[in-house]
Structures are given as C-alpha cells and as structure tokens.
Amino acid sequence: MIKVVVIDDSALMRKLLGRVLADVTEFEVHFARNGMEGLEQLATVSPDVVTLDIHMPGMDGLACLDRIMIEHPRPVLMVSSLTREGADVTLEALRLGAVDFVSKPEGALSLHMDVFGPLFVAKLRAVAGAKLKASLRLRERVQHRIGANTSARQRGVGAGEAPVRAAGNGIVVVGTSTGGPPALEALLVALPSTFPWPIVIAQHMPANFTGALARRLDGLCAIGVSEVARPTPLEPGHAYIGRGDADVVVSKIAGDLVVSPAPADSGRPWHPSADRLVESAIAHVPPNLLVGVLMTGMGDDGAGSMTKLHALGGRTIAEAEETAVVWGMPGKLVEAGGATWVLPLPNIAEQLRKLAPLHAPDPQRV
C-alpha cells in the first residue's frame, strides 16, 4: 500500500483528486487543507509520497516543500498552473527537491478529469518510487556557506580568446523526463562554454514550461541554452531545448544542420519525443559524430532509437540507476544492450568532454 498525503487548499481539488485515487486500490490517501496541516500529516502518517499545490494562502507550496525536504524528506509531486508564473515557480520547486509536477488543465477541472486523472495517477506512481537526491540540496548549502557567487558565464572563454570549434559537425542528443530539469542542470552546468558540439534536448514537459526551463538554465550555464521556437542553425557551445507539447527534430537547410520544432507525432506518447529526435539526427549526421544521452524518466522513450544508434556505430550514455530519480528510460536502454556506457550523473559531462574533441582554431575562420 502506497500512503499519499494530498496538500491543497481547494476543497474541490481535494474532492476531485480523492475520487481519482479512490479507484486505485494501491493508494491509501490522506488530505491536508494547507501547508501546516500537511507538515503535521507527514509527522503522523509518514506517507510514501506527497502531492503539493503551489498556490496556497499562508504557507505557500514552495515554503512547505522546503520544510518537507529538510524535516521529512520524501518524494513530492507538485500540482501547478499552466501560466508563465506557474512555470517559473514549478521549476524552483524542482530545484528545491520536488521530483515532478503535473499541470492543472485550464478551465473547469471537473470537465477534464478523464484526461487529467490517468496522467496524475501515472505520475504519482512514478514519483512514489523515485529516489531523492539529497546531494543537490547539499551542494547548495555548501555554496551558500562559502559565499560562491561567481556566475557561470565568467568561467567561459575570456576576452581575447579565440573560440574553439568542433572536429566535425557532431551533435549530442539528450532525452529525459521525470527528474529531468535538475539532471539537465547538473549536466549542462558542468560543460564549459568551449564545448564544441551543439546539444539538442527532448525533455518531456508542457509548452508553457520549456521556455522557462531554458531561461533558467541559460542563466546558470557557461554554454548558451534556448528553447527551439523556429528553425535554428546548430552552433557549438549551445544547448537547444525542444518546445513542450511538440517534437524537436534535426534536419539540413542548404547543407547546414538546423534544429526545428515539429508538430507532436500522435503515434508517440510523450513529447518532445526523444525517439523522434534521435531518429532525425541519425538521418542527417554520421553515427560516429552522434552521442546519445538518456537520463532519468519513466517509460522507454529514446531507448529504441538510441539502441539503433549504438548498433550503427554511434555512442550512447545511459544514466546509472544509482543517480536516476526514475530508472525507466535509461534502464530500458541498458536492458536492450544499447548503452555504450552506464554512468552516474556527475560523470556524464566528463565523458562528453572526452567524446567531443577540441582542436586548434582555424585562423581562416576566426
């Protein structure tokens, strides 16, 4: 039996979520009307997983989450709005330690429960089995104590230094889902601005959230990070995040590699689709110039296409179970025999630096 505490100030929301979970026999559900009640429930019920509304009077969702992660650490699923403000706050919740989030449908929620309900249950199951990453909060505490305030951008190419270009038009393609935003932060922050290959990312997420994620990472990382809103030439030292609720593909225009948004393929369950991204890259880039990275996430998106890439001579990295919040997607890649390396999250950036070779700048092009 999985014990759940639902923390939400809306009586209607508690009622609707209660109905959804009442049909799932594996859940024992408890309710709290605000953050303080929720903290009391955590102390008395000791749940396996918590759902937490972001906007509540008094102690809001972020303040409650912060106390949960310090006083009663356990997996948390945030319940968020689809607004831009909701996206920014949700990403902050993921940074504080929440495992994943689910977005409330716009309009009357009761009219959308046939779609929202199954998604909520699937995410709750995945989050209940997730591993907490205490190391993320520990790192922030250490940085705070030593007063580390140097921006990531200052660690890049200094004034007067020539840019370093890739040896070949290689690409890194990344797929991730549940637990992905903090994993992407750990991966991309560790790469220097001189990283010579572009990185294209399929992160399962709604459209209103991927732009906020890109802006957040762009402010943290030495490399540039942007959301793919239109056909964009691929450049070294830059990461491109596919827009949510759509797909992202690699193609060629006038001989140059570009990354573009594409309407979501209805035959694929998750978007942006990691499988579709990798397949498009295979169609336009030699396998030896492709590196696939599959990180934390439920399901198997990306495992089939990266196994194909591996068989064609490309190189693939699966995040190790020991660091993956949910070892679904990378676990399926390992199970299929498609992973060249299985690495804990802190080692993936180091491996990418080895695989994407640097060479001296061409004076004709600088």
C-alpha positions as CSV (number, residue, x, y, z in Angstrom):
1,M,0.0,0.0,0.0
2,I,1.3,3.4,-1.0
3,K,0.5,6.2,1.5
4,V,-0.3,9.5,-0.1
5,V,-0.8,12.9,1.5
6,V,-2.6,15.4,-0.7
7,I,-1.9,19.0,0.4
8,D,-4.3,21.5,-1.3
9,D,-6.3,24.5,0.0
10,S,-9.1,23.9,-2.6
11,A,-11.9,21.7,-1.3
12,L,-12.9,21.0,-4.9
13,M,-9.4,19.9,-5.8
14,R,-9.2,17.6,-2.8
15,K,-12.5,16.1,-3.7
16,L,-11.6,15.5,-7.3
17,L,-8.2,14.0,-6.5
18,G,-9.8,11.9,-3.9
19,R,-12.2,10.5,-6.5
20,V,-9.3,9.7,-8.8
21,L,-7.3,7.9,-6.2
22,A,-10.3,6.1,-4.7
23,D,-10.4,4.0,-7.8
24,V,-6.7,2.9,-7.4
25,T,-6.5,0.2,-4.7
26,E,-2.8,0.6,-4.1
27,F,-3.2,4.1,-2.6
28,E,-4.1,5.0,1.0
29,V,-5.0,8.7,0.8
30,H,-4.9,11.4,3.4
31,F,-5.7,15.1,2.9
32,A,-4.4,18.4,4.3
33,R,-6.0,21.8,3.7
34,N,-2.8,23.9,4.0
35,G,0.9,23.6,4.4
36,M,0.9,23.5,8.2
37,E,-1.7,20.7,8.2
38,G,0.4,18.9,5.6
39,L,3.5,19.0,7.8
40,E,1.5,17.6,10.7
41,Q,0.3,14.8,8.4
42,L,3.8,14.0,7.4
43,A,4.8,13.6,11.0
44,T,1.9,11.4,11.9
45,V,1.1,9.5,8.7
46,S,4.6,9.2,7.4
47,P,3.5,9.0,3.7
48,D,5.4,7.4,0.9
49,V,4.6,10.3,-1.4
50,V,3.1,13.8,-1.2
51,T,1.1,15.9,-3.7
52,L,1.5,19.6,-3.1
53,D,-0.4,22.6,-4.5
54,I,1.9,25.6,-5.3
55,H,-0.5,28.4,-4.6
56,M,-1.9,28.3,-1.1
57,P,-2.6,31.1,1.5
58,G,-0.3,31.4,4.5
59,M,2.5,28.9,3.9
60,D,2.7,28.6,0.1
61,G,3.8,25.5,-1.7
62,L,7.5,26.4,-2.0
63,A,7.8,27.2,1.7
64,C,6.0,24.0,2.5
65,L,8.2,22.0,0.1
66,D,11.4,23.5,1.6
67,R,10.3,22.3,5.1
68,I,9.3,18.9,3.8
69,M,12.7,18.3,2.2
70,I,14.5,19.4,5.4
71,E,12.2,18.0,8.1
72,H,10.5,15.0,6.4
73,P,12.3,14.2,3.1
74,R,10.2,12.2,0.7
75,P,9.1,12.2,-2.9
76,V,6.8,15.2,-3.8
77,L,4.6,15.7,-6.9
78,M,3.8,19.4,-7.4
79,V,0.4,20.4,-8.8
80,S,0.9,23.5,-10.9
81,S,-0.9,26.0,-13.1
82,L,0.0,26.4,-16.8
83,T,0.8,30.1,-16.5
84,R,4.3,31.5,-17.1
85,E,4.4,32.5,-13.4
86,G,3.4,28.9,-12.5
87,A,6.2,27.5,-14.7
88,D,8.8,29.6,-13.0
89,V,7.6,28.6,-9.5
90,T,7.4,25.0,-10.6
91,L,11.0,24.9,-11.8
92,E,12.0,26.5,-8.5
93,A,10.1,23.6,-6.7
94,L,12.1,21.1,-8.8
95,R,15.3,22.8,-7.7
96,L,14.2,22.6,-4.1
97,G,13.8,18.8,-4.4
98,A,10.3,18.0,-5.8
99,V,10.5,15.0,-8.1
100,D,8.0,16.0,-10.8
101,F,4.9,18.1,-11.4
102,V,1.5,17.8,-13.1
103,S,-0.3,20.8,-14.6
104,K,-3.9,21.5,-13.8
105,P,-6.0,21.8,-17.0
106,E,-7.2,25.2,-18.0
107,G,-10.9,25.9,-17.3
108,A,-13.2,23.7,-15.3
109,L,-11.1,20.9,-13.9
110,S,-14.1,18.6,-13.4
111,L,-14.6,18.6,-17.2
112,H,-11.0,17.4,-17.9
113,M,-10.7,14.6,-15.3
114,D,-10.9,11.8,-17.9
115,V,-7.6,13.1,-19.3
116,F,-6.0,14.6,-16.1
117,G,-6.9,11.6,-13.9
118,P,-4.8,8.9,-15.6
119,L,-1.9,11.3,-16.1
120,F,-2.0,12.2,-12.4
121,V,-2.1,8.5,-11.3
122,A,0.8,7.6,-13.6
123,K,3.0,10.4,-12.4
124,L,2.1,9.7,-8.8
125,R,3.1,6.0,-9.2
126,A,6.4,7.1,-10.8
127,V,7.2,9.7,-8.1
128,A,6.3,7.3,-5.3
129,G,9.1,5.0,-6.5
130,A,11.6,7.8,-7.1
131,K,14.9,8.3,-5.3
132,L,15.5,11.6,-3.5
133,K,18.7,13.4,-4.5
134,A,19.9,14.9,-1.2
135,S,23.2,15.8,-2.9
136,L,21.5,18.7,-4.8
137,R,20.4,20.5,-1.7
138,L,23.8,19.7,0.0
139,R,25.7,21.3,-2.8
140,E,23.6,24.5,-2.5
141,R,24.2,24.6,1.3
142,V,27.9,24.4,0.8
143,Q,27.9,27.1,-1.9
144,H,25.9,29.3,0.4
145,R,28.3,28.8,3.3
146,I,31.4,29.7,1.2
147,G,29.6,32.6,-0.5
148,A,30.1,31.3,-4.0
149,N,28.7,33.9,-6.3
150,T,30.7,33.7,-9.4
151,S,28.4,33.5,-12.4
152,A,28.7,30.5,-14.8
153,R,29.3,32.9,-17.7
154,Q,32.5,34.2,-16.1
155,R,34.0,30.7,-16.3
156,G,33.8,30.6,-20.1
157,V,36.0,32.0,-22.9
158,G,37.9,35.0,-21.7
159,A,38.2,38.3,-23.6
160,G,40.6,37.9,-26.5
161,E,40.4,34.1,-26.5
162,A,39.6,32.5,-29.9
163,P,36.6,30.2,-30.0
164,V,37.3,26.5,-30.3
165,R,35.3,24.6,-33.0
166,A,34.4,21.0,-33.2
167,A,36.3,18.5,-35.1
168,G,33.4,17.6,-37.4
169,N,29.8,18.5,-37.2
170,G,28.9,16.3,-34.3
171,I,25.8,16.6,-32.1
172,V,24.8,15.4,-28.6
173,V,21.1,14.4,-28.4
174,V,19.6,14.1,-24.9
175,G,16.3,12.5,-23.7
176,T,14.9,12.9,-20.3
177,S,11.6,13.0,-18.4
178,T,10.7,12.7,-14.7
179,G,13.5,14.3,-12.7
180,G,14.9,15.8,-15.8
181,P,15.3,19.6,-15.0
182,P,17.7,19.1,-12.1
183,A,19.5,16.4,-14.1
184,L,19.9,18.8,-17.1
185,E,21.2,21.4,-14.7
186,A,23.8,19.1,-13.4
187,L,24.8,18.0,-16.9
188,L,24.9,21.4,-18.6
189,V,26.5,23.5,-15.7
190,A,29.5,21.1,-15.9
191,L,30.2,21.9,-19.5
192,P,32.5,24.8,-20.5
193,S,31.5,27.5,-23.0
194,T,34.1,26.0,-25.3
195,F,32.2,22.7,-25.6
196,P,32.5,22.1,-29.3
197,W,29.3,20.3,-30.2
198,P,25.7,21.5,-30.0
199,I,23.3,19.7,-27.7
200,V,19.7,19.1,-28.6
201,I,17.3,18.1,-25.7
202,A,14.0,16.4,-25.6
203,Q,12.6,17.0,-22.1
204,H,9.0,15.7,-21.6
205,M,7.2,18.9,-20.4
206,P,4.2,21.1,-21.3
207,A,4.8,24.0,-23.7
208,N,4.4,26.7,-21.1
209,F,7.4,25.2,-19.1
210,T,10.1,24.6,-21.6
211,G,10.8,28.3,-22.2
212,A,11.1,28.9,-18.5
213,L,13.4,25.9,-18.2
214,A,15.6,27.2,-21.0
215,R,15.8,30.7,-19.5
216,R,16.7,29.3,-16.1
217,L,19.5,27.1,-17.4
218,D,20.8,29.8,-19.7
219,G,21.4,31.9,-16.6
220,L,23.2,29.1,-14.8
221,C,25.4,27.6,-17.5
222,A,28.5,28.7,-19.3
223,I,27.1,27.4,-22.6
224,G,24.0,29.1,-24.1
225,V,20.6,27.5,-23.6
226,S,17.5,28.3,-25.6
227,E,14.1,26.9,-26.4
228,V,13.5,25.8,-30.0
229,A,10.8,28.1,-31.3
230,R,11.8,28.2,-35.0
231,P,14.3,26.5,-37.4
232,T,17.7,27.4,-35.8
233,P,21.2,26.7,-37.1
234,L,23.1,24.5,-34.7
235,E,26.1,26.1,-33.1
236,P,28.8,24.8,-30.8
237,G,28.7,25.8,-27.1
238,H,24.9,25.9,-27.1
239,A,22.0,23.6,-25.9
240,Y,18.6,23.6,-27.6
241,I,15.5,22.5,-25.6
242,G,12.5,21.3,-27.6
243,R,9.3,23.2,-27.0
244,G,6.9,21.2,-24.9
245,D,3.8,19.5,-26.3
246,A,5.6,19.3,-29.7
247,D,8.5,17.5,-31.0
248,V,12.0,18.7,-31.9
249,V,14.0,17.4,-35.0
250,V,17.3,17.8,-36.6
251,S,17.5,18.5,-40.4
252,K,19.5,20.2,-43.0
253,I,18.8,23.5,-44.8
254,A,21.2,24.5,-47.6
255,G,23.7,21.9,-46.3
256,D,23.7,23.3,-42.7
257,L,22.4,21.4,-39.7
258,V,19.4,23.0,-38.1
259,V,17.1,22.2,-35.2
260,S,13.4,22.8,-35.6
261,P,10.1,22.4,-33.8
262,A,7.7,19.9,-35.3
263,P,4.0,19.1,-34.6
264,A,3.7,16.3,-32.0
265,D,3.6,12.9,-33.6
266,S,0.3,11.4,-32.4
267,G,1.8,7.9,-32.6
268,R,4.2,8.7,-29.8
269,P,3.0,9.0,-26.2
270,W,5.5,11.6,-24.8
271,H,6.6,15.0,-26.2
272,P,9.0,16.2,-27.1
273,S,9.8,12.7,-28.3
274,A,13.4,11.5,-27.6
275,D,12.9,8.7,-30.2
276,R,11.9,11.1,-32.9
277,L,14.8,13.5,-32.1
278,V,17.4,10.7,-32.3
279,E,15.9,9.3,-35.5
280,S,16.0,12.6,-37.2
281,A,19.7,13.1,-36.1
282,I,20.6,9.6,-37.4
283,A,19.1,10.6,-40.8
284,H,21.4,13.7,-41.2
285,V,24.6,13.1,-39.2
286,P,27.0,10.1,-39.4
287,P,26.6,7.8,-36.4
288,N,30.3,8.3,-35.4
289,L,29.5,12.0,-34.9
290,L,26.5,11.4,-32.7
291,V,26.4,10.9,-28.9
292,G,23.1,9.9,-27.4
293,V,22.4,10.6,-23.7
294,L,19.4,9.1,-21.9
295,M,18.7,10.2,-18.4
296,T,16.1,9.9,-15.7
297,G,12.5,9.4,-16.7
298,M,9.6,6.9,-16.7
299,G,8.7,4.9,-19.7
300,D,11.0,3.9,-22.6
301,D,11.2,6.9,-24.8
302,G,14.6,7.1,-26.5
303,A,15.7,3.6,-25.7
304,G,14.7,2.1,-29.1
305,S,16.3,4.9,-31.2
306,M,19.5,5.0,-29.1
307,T,19.8,1.3,-29.3
308,K,19.7,1.7,-33.1
309,L,22.3,4.5,-32.9
310,H,24.5,2.2,-30.9
311,A,24.2,-0.6,-33.4
312,L,25.1,1.8,-36.2
313,G,28.4,2.7,-34.5
314,G,27.2,5.8,-32.6
315,R,28.0,6.2,-28.9
316,T,25.4,6.2,-26.1
317,I,25.3,7.0,-22.4
318,A,22.6,5.8,-20.0
319,E,22.4,7.4,-16.6
320,A,23.1,4.8,-13.9
321,E,20.4,3.6,-11.6
322,E,22.2,4.9,-8.6
323,T,21.6,8.6,-9.6
324,A,18.5,8.4,-11.8
325,V,15.4,9.6,-10.0
326,V,13.4,7.2,-12.1
327,W,15.4,4.5,-13.9
328,G,12.9,3.9,-16.6
329,M,14.2,5.4,-19.9
330,P,17.9,4.7,-19.2
331,G,17.1,1.3,-17.7
332,K,15.3,0.3,-20.9
333,L,18.4,1.3,-22.9
334,V,20.6,-0.8,-20.7
335,E,18.2,-3.7,-20.9
336,A,18.2,-3.5,-24.7
337,G,22.0,-3.7,-24.8
338,G,22.1,-0.2,-26.4
339,A,24.3,1.7,-23.9
340,T,28.0,2.2,-24.6
341,W,28.4,3.5,-21.1
342,V,26.3,3.4,-18.0
343,L,27.4,6.4,-15.9
344,P,26.2,8.2,-12.7
345,L,25.0,11.7,-13.5
346,P,28.1,13.6,-12.2
347,N,30.3,11.6,-14.7
348,I,28.3,12.2,-17.9
349,A,29.6,15.7,-18.6
350,E,33.2,14.5,-18.2
351,Q,32.5,11.7,-20.7
352,L,31.0,14.1,-23.2
353,R,34.1,16.3,-22.9
354,K,36.2,13.3,-23.9
355,L,33.9,12.3,-26.8
356,A,33.5,15.8,-28.4
357,P,37.1,16.6,-29.3
358,L,38.6,20.1,-29.3
359,H,41.1,21.2,-31.8
360,A,43.0,24.4,-32.5
361,P,41.0,27.2,-34.1
362,D,41.3,27.6,-37.9
363,P,42.8,31.0,-38.4
364,Q,40.9,31.3,-41.7
365,R,37.6,31.1,-39.8
366,V,38.3,33.1,-36.6
